[in-house]
Amino acid sequence: MAIPSKNIIKLQSTGSTNSYLAGRAIDLPHATVVSTYNQTAGRGQRGNSWESEPNKNLSFSVLLRPKNIIARQQFYLSEAVSIAIVNTLKRHIPNQKVSIKWPNDIYVNDMKICGILIENTLSGYNISQSIVGVGLNINQQKFISDAPNPISLTHFTKITHSLDDILEKVTDEIVSTFDHYDSTQQFDTLHKEYCSKLWHKDGFYPYATPDGNRFDAQIADVAPDGIITLRDTNNVYRSFAFKEVAAII
């Protein structure tokens, strides 16, 4: 893939790169990146906060303007971004299992190294803009929040990484992967690659619904709209949207 042209805005500190970018997106081009090494109010999925020690990790947002991915296909954005981050990390830790925990957390083995928050602005059937927020743990040694399983890249490599270097590489990968699939519309290929990289895609594992119902199941399918179908130990197939079921860590 060609190296994309990006507009990178680096902030000394900000509450949320997604919020900063959202407030200025109307005047900014496709592939604009806003990055800070000190995000003070990072947001995760389900309204959670994101722990990030200053000057140790990557906190950034990317502005994408789809041309061919329409509103009902917006999960393809999540798939492309997740795949790009997995592929970037695999180059640094080729001997580790890097995977996507549905819908778009990035795991190394059974530990969370990256969270993604995508906020789409819809205009009728189209997506006028997508703001992709990424928190990627790079050099942090200790985590003090009650998050169950955080990990960083340095735990595996035993070295301190250049944040600028990884920022350049991972944002190149995100933009080029997105641009490729948005232009070629090879969405079946994109979806198959996403499914092949899923965490716990083989075998039975514990899940829970918000009402406290727990059950063991295996991933039967993920539909192109992001709906996951699980097959439980009684051979019953159950489909869930995001937030309707969670894997038990």
Salt bridges, closest charged atoms under 4 A:
GLU79 OE2 - HIS191 ND1 2.58
ASP105 OD1 - LYS112 NZ 3.41
ASP110 OD1 - HIS200 NE2 3.44
GLU119 OE2 - ARG43 NH1 2.94
ASP164 OD1 - LYS10 NZ 3.18
ASP165 OD2 - LYS169 NZ 3.10
GLU168 OE2 - LYS6 NZ 3.15
ASP172 OD1 - LYS6 NZ 2.47
GLU173 OE1 - ARG91 NH2 3.22
ASP179 OD1 - HIS30 NE2 2.88
GLU193 OE2 - LYS197 NZ 3.13
ASP202 OD2 - LYS201 NZ 3.17
